[in-house]
């Protein structure tokens, strides 16, 4: 009887251990996303969660929280780094103050166009940015398209740097963006994305800068109808995971995770192209006035102090900047 009792206890102990292991493996991750329902990133993140569950046989599941419901982007970045959240979709702009390598893509006019950006991210420069993120507790799984960013405001079309002089412009919380506006003679106003509409409406700020879908989906075009195509920033977004969570996975599960992420990125980029076109058409029909800046050379020349200061403060990043600029 004693022997049988020992066997029974052993079996129970093994069952508890196995059950505990399955429970840990099957834990539902939480994902953060700032964008609203229907936005390309939101649809792609939901697809990512679906693919993750399907490809892992239900072992890895993800519950998405959209529209910044779990906090602002800076807060969410810290939560993912510390493990409070497992997965998120971040713009590299707000990541810049934390990850110096990621900050390089925020240098105004560093990319020739979107295709050039993808070539950079798929090459050695992209590997260097990934390595910088990993040092700060984040693992990049895929890159999402965020289009190119241009200026918009409630006052007038922007044609030359002189049109920005004295203008209060909302920027993401990054010294480079503040430096960009200062170099053009404007007054930068870093603030949370969720606060921009009311600030534009009440005159706390005169303008902001973003892509067509964000300009449209937030209703910013209703209170800042002048959209001036400058394409001064082409900043990608990253779908990333907490480094400790990623490193705790088996090689097979890491492969599944990356495959699901890459598939979601293919969807996101296609949806982005469609949404960008639709958003432009919608805001123009809604009364927005668009102009294309005829000559960017004066704006580019004004950025020299921004580059000089950035490289003086970050001499180790000179090779990365040169690598990006020299990528054909």
Beta strands, then each sheet from edge to edge (+ up, - down):
strand 1: 28-32
strand 2: 61-65
strand 3: 87-91
strand 4: 138-144
strand 5: 149-153
strand 6: 168-171
strand 7: 187-190
strand 8: 207-210
strand 9: 226-233
strand 10: 237-242
strand 11: 289-292
sheet 1: 2+ 1+ 3+ 10- 4+
sheet 2: 8+ 5- 9+ 11+
sheet 3: 6+ 7+
end
